[in-house]
Amino acid sequence: MLTLQTLRNDREGLISAYKARNLDVTEVVDRILELDSERRQTQKQLDDLKHEQNQASREIGELFKSGEREAAEQKKTAMGDIKERIQGLDAVLRTLEGQQVDRLLELPNRPHASVPVGVCDEDNVVLSEEGSRPELGEDALPHWELCEKYGLVDFELGTKITGAGFPVYRGKGARLQRALIAFFLDRATDAGYEEFIPPLLVNADSARGTGQLPDKEGQMYHCAEDDLYLIPTAEVPLTNIHRDVVHKAEDLPIKLCGYTPCFRREAGSYGKEVRGLNRLHQFDKVEIVQIQHPDKSYETLDVMVEHVRDLLRALELPFRTLRLCGGDLSFASCLTFDLEVWSAGQERWLEVSSISNFESFQANRLSCRYREGGKNQLVHTLNGSALALPRIVAALLENNQGPDGINIPEALRPYTGFDRIT
């Protein structure tokens, strides 16, 4: 959530910045500022009345002390009107504050100046490409056929038990999942991240704090009876660990990581792009999160991007790095880099990680601050997938297939306990 100070101090710059998202926020910004003006005027009237009430109370006390009971009672009766006006203004103030917060919650984050203008993923900017794309023969298979051939993932069984988008991993497929999770977590803890195992359900305050609500309400699984949400990413519980916390500046950065299953409805997805492991309703992911000083957050973003690149290098996967355009940015992100791996069996790029800087957008919702120079100030929050497993598995299987089996990258072999899938 943007701060009111940002809207007050830089209205024109703010409206211009949203053009990268293809949004005209003039009406919304002006309405927020209008509500802010009304709120401040109401607050002043309320403060003046309370001051008048306090002054009258002191005068009534003095009249009683001096024995002027009749004058005191008359003044006390006159105060009844002030009390009613205070109650009325209190109600108006609460309404204005609620309307203002509702409008602020609907406004996505301000994109960073480096975010390119664009409408969709086709407008994202490719910054670099690394690694050699494998050349496979005509008999090369997509991962869903490899999964069936080697008994790694049973999609039909998942559909039977739950529904489409909930696969069952088995045998070496399950072992490969477990190996990747351990590998990613070990790399994260080696980089100084503290590991957590957080809850898989969160309350509405937590989902609102990281920006999933109200923006992604229809995409989250909701347990109505308990008013709890299944997490779409470990970002939500991990970041909310620091909700309503004031940190010492010298304690920053705070680095967290965690493995969780993730749950997403992914409504409106059809065709080849959702086959096999390409798009699931339940999938596994290791997430890295940092709570950082605002002066260092973009330097930290670069470090986090490089951390994920190193994971892909270790897995010997060809990948490319993209800077997302405004139309493809998430609701809460200021700047996002996507990493995509080459899928040799499908002959296309698959997104496997998004690494984002949210600046103070989430921190303002979370009331997460640091104290420096005698003042509490908003931190910056960042996170990244390190990594999401389904498409990594898809690329590993497709890129490393041969006529008589699938090779396991050397870095993973200590975790899988086997060198090949045959």
C-alpha positions in Angstrom: 0.0 0.0 0.0 1.4 3.4 -1.0 1.8 5.9 1.8 -0.4 9.1 1.8 2.8 11.1 2.0 3.8 9.7 -1.4 0.5 10.7 -2.9 0.6 14.2 -1.4 4.1 14.9 -2.4 4.3 13.5 -5.9 0.9 13.3 -7.4 2.0 14.1 -11.0 5.0 11.8 -10.8 2.9 9.0 -9.4 0.3 9.3 -12.1 3.0 9.3 -14.8 4.7 6.2 -13.3 1.6 4.1 -13.6 1.6 4.5 -17.4 4.1 1.7 -17.4 1.3 -0.5 -16.0 -1.1 0.9 -18.7 -3.1 2.4 -15.9 -4.7 5.8 -15.5 -4.9 6.2 -11.8 -5.8 10.0 -11.8 -9.3 9.5 -10.6 -8.3 7.0 -7.9 -5.4 9.2 -6.7 -7.5 12.4 -6.7 -10.3 10.6 -4.7 -7.8 9.4 -2.1 -6.4 12.9 -1.8 -9.9 14.3 -1.6 -10.8 11.9 1.2 -7.5 12.8 2.9 -8.4 16.5 2.9 -11.9 15.7 4.3 -10.4 13.5 6.9 -7.9 16.1 8.1 -10.6 18.8 8.2 -12.8 16.5 10.2 -9.9 15.6 12.5 -9.2 19.4 13.1 -12.9 20.0 13.9 -12.9 17.0 16.3 -9.7 18.2 18.0 -11.1 21.7 18.4 -14.3 20.4 20.0 -12.3 18.1 22.3 -10.2 21.0 23.4 -13.4 23.0 24.0 -14.8 20.1 26.0 -11.7 19.8 28.1 -11.6 23.5 28.8 -15.3 23.5 29.8 -14.7 20.5 32.1 -12.0 22.5 33.9 -14.3 25.5 34.2 -17.1 23.3 35.6 -14.8 21.9 38.1 -13.7 25.4 39.2 -17.4 26.5 39.5 -18.2 23.5 41.7 -15.2 24.2 43.9 -16.2 27.8 44.4 -19.8 26.8 45.3 -21.4 28.2 42.2 -23.4 25.0 41.7 -26.2 26.4 39.5 -23.7 28.0 37.0 -21.8 24.7 36.9 -25.0 22.7 36.2 -26.0 25.1 33.4 -22.5 24.8 31.8 -22.7 21.0 32.2 -26.0 20.9 30.4 -24.6 23.1 27.6 -21.8 20.6 27.1 -24.3 17.9 26.0 -24.4 19.5 22.6 -20.6 19.3 22.3 -20.6 15.7 23.3 -23.1 14.8 20.6 -21.1 16.7 18.0 -18.0 14.9 19.0 -19.7 11.5 18.6 -21.0 12.5 15.2 -17.6 13.7 14.0 -16.0 10.5 15.4 -18.4 8.4 13.2 -17.6 10.6 10.1 -13.9 10.3 10.7 -14.1 6.5 10.9 -16.1 6.3 7.7 -13.6 8.6 5.9 -10.6 6.6 7.2 -12.2 3.3 6.0 -13.0 4.7 2.5 -9.5 6.0 2.2 -7.8 2.7 3.2 -10.1 0.8 0.9 -9.0 3.0 -2.1 -5.4 2.7 -1.1 -5.7 -1.1 -0.9 -7.0 -1.2 -4.5 -4.0 0.7 -5.9 -1.1 -1.5 -7.1 2.5 -0.6 -6.4 4.2 2.2 -8.2 6.5 0.7 -10.8 10.2 1.4 -10.7 11.5 3.9 -13.3 13.4 1.0 -15.1 10.2 -1.0 -15.7 9.4 -1.0 -19.5 6.0 0.0 -20.7 4.1 -3.1 -21.9 0.8 -4.9 -21.9 1.7 -8.6 -21.4 4.6 -11.1 -21.2 5.4 -10.6 -24.9 6.6 -7.1 -23.9 9.1 -8.3 -21.3 12.7 -7.5 -22.0 15.2 -10.3 -22.3 18.4 -9.2 -20.6 20.6 -12.2 -21.0 20.7 -15.9 -22.0 23.1 -18.4 -20.6 23.9 -22.1 -21.3 23.5 -24.2 -24.4 20.2 -25.6 -25.5 20.4 -29.3 -25.9 19.8 -30.8 -29.3 17.6 -33.8 -29.0 16.6 -36.3 -31.7 13.2 -36.6 -33.3 12.3 -39.2 -30.7 12.5 -36.7 -27.8 9.5 -36.6 -25.5 7.8 -33.9 -23.5 8.0 -34.4 -19.8 4.5 -35.7 -19.3 5.3 -38.7 -21.6 8.6 -39.2 -19.8 6.8 -39.2 -16.5 4.5 -41.9 -17.8 7.3 -43.9 -19.4 9.5 -44.0 -16.2 6.7 -44.0 -13.6 7.6 -40.7 -12.1 4.4 -38.8 -11.9 0.8 -40.1 -12.2 -1.5 -37.3 -13.4 -4.6 -39.6 -13.8 -4.3 -40.8 -10.2 -4.1 -37.2 -9.0 -7.2 -36.4 -11.0 -9.0 -39.4 -9.4 -8.0 -38.4 -5.9 -8.6 -34.7 -6.2 -8.9 -33.3 -9.7 -6.8 -31.9 -12.5 -3.7 -30.0 -11.5 -3.0 -32.2 -8.4 -0.4 -34.8 -9.6 0.9 -37.7 -7.6 4.7 -38.1 -7.5 6.0 -41.6 -7.1 9.2 -43.6 -6.9 12.1 -41.8 -8.3 9.8 -38.9 -9.2 9.1 -38.4 -5.5 12.7 -38.8 -4.6 13.7 -36.2 -7.3 11.2 -33.7 -5.7 12.7 -34.3 -2.2 16.2 -34.0 -3.6 15.5 -30.6 -5.2 13.8 -29.2 -2.1 16.8 -30.2 0.1 19.3 -28.9 -2.5 17.5 -25.5 -2.7 17.2 -25.2 1.0 20.9 -26.1 1.6 21.9 -23.4 -0.9 19.7 -20.9 0.8 21.0 -21.6 4.3 24.6 -21.5 3.0 23.8 -18.0 1.7 22.7 -16.9 5.2 18.9 -17.4 5.0 17.2 -18.8 8.2 15.0 -21.7 7.4 11.4 -21.8 8.5 8.5 -24.3 8.2 5.5 -21.9 8.3 1.7 -22.7 8.4 0.1 -23.5 5.0 -3.0 -21.5 5.9 -3.1 -17.8 6.8 -5.7 -15.4 8.0 -7.0 -12.5 6.0 -4.7 -10.0 7.7 -1.7 -11.9 6.5 -3.0 -12.2 2.9 -3.8 -8.5 2.9 -0.4 -7.7 4.3 1.5 -9.1 1.3 -1.0 -7.9 -1.3 -2.8 -11.1 -2.1 -6.0 -9.5 -0.8 -8.1 -7.9 -2.2 -6.2 -8.4 -5.5 -6.0 -12.2 -5.7 -9.0 -13.2 -3.7 -10.6 -15.2 -6.5 -7.3 -17.1 -7.1 -6.8 -18.3 -3.5 -8.4 -21.3 -2.0 -10.6 -20.1 0.9 -11.8 -22.1 3.9 -15.0 -20.2 4.5 -15.9 -21.7 7.9 -12.6 -20.7 9.5 -11.9 -17.7 7.2 -8.5 -19.0 6.4 -6.6 -19.1 3.0 -4.3 -21.7 1.6 -1.1 -20.0 0.8 -0.2 -19.3 -2.9 3.4 -19.0 -1.9 5.6 -19.1 1.2 6.2 -15.4 0.7 2.9 -14.8 2.6 3.6 -16.5 5.9 7.3 -15.8 5.8 6.9 -12.0 5.3 4.1 -11.9 7.9 6.5 -13.1 10.5 7.5 -9.5 10.7 4.1 -7.9 10.7 3.7 -5.2 13.4 7.5 -5.4 14.2 9.9 -2.6 14.6 13.5 -3.7 13.9 16.8 -2.0 14.8 18.5 -0.7 11.7 21.7 -2.6 12.6 19.7 -5.9 12.5 18.9 -5.5 8.7 18.9 -7.3 6.5 16.8 -10.2 7.8 16.9 -13.2 5.5 14.3 -16.0 5.6 13.7 -19.1 3.5 11.2 -21.9 3.5 9.8 -24.8 1.6 6.0 -25.2 1.3 3.4 -26.6 -1.0 1.6 -23.8 -2.8 -2.0 -23.6 -3.8 -3.4 -21.6 -6.7 -6.7 -21.9 -8.6 -5.0 -20.7 -11.9 -8.4 -20.0 -13.4 -8.6 -19.4 -17.1 -5.6 -21.5 -18.1 -6.1 -23.9 -21.1 -4.2 -25.7 -23.8 -0.7 -27.0 -24.2 0.7 -24.6 -21.6 -1.1 -26.4 -18.8 -0.1 -29.9 -19.8 1.7 -32.1 -17.3 3.7 -30.0 -14.8 3.4 -26.8 -16.6 0.7 -25.3 -14.5 -0.7 -26.9 -11.4 -3.1 -26.1 -8.6 -0.7 -27.6 -6.0 3.0 -27.4 -6.4 6.2 -27.3 -4.2 8.5 -24.3 -4.0 11.4 -23.0 -1.9 11.1 -19.2 -1.3 13.7 -16.7 -0.2 12.6 -13.4 1.5 14.6 -10.4 2.7 13.6 -7.5 5.0 16.1 -4.8 4.0 17.0 -1.2 4.6 15.6 1.0 1.8 19.1 2.3 0.8 20.2 -1.3 0.0 17.1 -3.0 -1.4 18.1 -2.7 -5.1 21.6 -4.0 -4.5 19.9 -6.8 -2.6 17.6 -7.5 -5.5 20.6 -8.0 -7.8 22.2 -10.4 -5.2 19.0 -12.4 -5.0 18.7 -12.7 -8.8 22.3 -14.0 -8.9 21.5 -16.5 -6.2 18.8 -18.1 -8.4 21.0 -18.0 -11.5 23.6 -19.9 -9.5 21.0 -22.6 -8.8 20.2 -23.0 -12.5 23.9 -23.1 -13.3 24.4 -25.9 -10.8 21.5 -27.8 -12.4 23.1 -27.3 -15.8 19.9 -25.8 -17.2 20.0 -23.2 -20.0 18.2 -20.1 -18.8 17.4 -16.5 -19.6 16.7 -13.4 -17.5 13.9 -11.0 -18.2 12.9 -7.6 -16.8 9.1 -7.6 -16.6 7.1 -4.9 -18.3 4.5 -2.9 -16.4 1.6 -5.0 -17.7 3.2 -8.2 -16.4 4.2 -6.9 -13.0 2.4 -8.4 -10.0 0.1 -6.1 -8.0 2.6 -5.5 -5.2 5.9 -5.5 -7.1 7.9 -2.4 -7.9 10.4 -4.3 -10.1 10.6 -8.0 -11.0 13.1 -10.1 -12.8 11.9 -13.5 -14.2 14.2 -16.4 -14.9 13.1 -18.9 -17.5 14.6 -22.3 -18.4 14.6 -23.9 -21.8 12.3 -26.9 -22.2 13.9 -29.0 -24.9 10.9 -31.4 -25.1 8.4 -28.6 -25.6 10.9 -26.3 -27.4 9.9 -23.2 -25.4 10.9 -21.2 -22.3 9.3 -22.0 -18.9 9.2 -19.4 -16.1 10.7 -20.9 -12.9 11.4 -17.9 -10.7 10.2 -14.3 -10.1 12.4 -12.1 -7.9 10.8 -8.9 -6.8 11.5 -5.7 -4.9 8.3 -4.4 -3.3 10.0 -1.4 -1.7 7.8 -0.2 1.2 4.5 -1.3 -0.4 4.1 -4.5 1.7 5.8 -3.0 4.7 3.2 -0.3 4.9 0.4 -2.9 4.9 2.3 -5.0 7.4 3.4 -2.1 9.6 6.9 -3.4 9.4 9.5 -0.8 10.3 13.0 -0.1 11.4 14.3 2.5 13.9 17.0 4.8 12.8 17.9 8.3 14.0 15.2 8.2 16.6 12.5 7.6 14.0 10.5 4.6 12.9 10.6 4.1 9.1 9.2 1.6 6.7 11.6 -1.3 5.6 11.7 -2.7 2.1 10.7 -6.3 1.4 11.9 -8.6 -1.3 11.3 -12.2 -2.3 12.1 -14.7 -4.9 11.3 -18.3 -6.0 14.5 -20.3 -5.3 13.0 -22.4 -6.9 9.5 -23.5 -8.0 9.8 -27.2 -8.7 7.3 -28.4 -11.4 8.9 -26.6 -14.4 12.4 -27.3 -13.1 11.5 -31.0 -13.0 10.0 -30.7 -16.5 13.1 -29.1 -17.9 15.5 -31.5 -16.1 13.6 -34.6 -17.5 13.3 -33.2 -21.0 16.8 -31.7 -21.4 18.6 -34.7 -20.0 16.7 -37.5 -21.7 18.4 -40.1 -23.9 17.2 -43.3 -25.7 17.8 -45.4 -22.6 17.2 -43.1 -19.6 17.5 -39.6 -18.1 20.7 -38.3 -16.6 20.7 -36.5 -13.2 22.9 -33.4 -12.9 26.0 -33.9 -10.9 25.0 -31.4 -8.2 21.8 -33.3 -7.5 23.3 -36.8 -7.2 24.2 -36.6 -3.5 20.6 -35.8 -2.8 18.9 -38.3 -5.2 21.1 -41.2 -4.4 21.1 -42.2 -8.1 22.8 -40.9 -11.3 20.1 -41.9 -13.9 16.5 -42.7 -14.2 16.1 -45.8 -16.3 
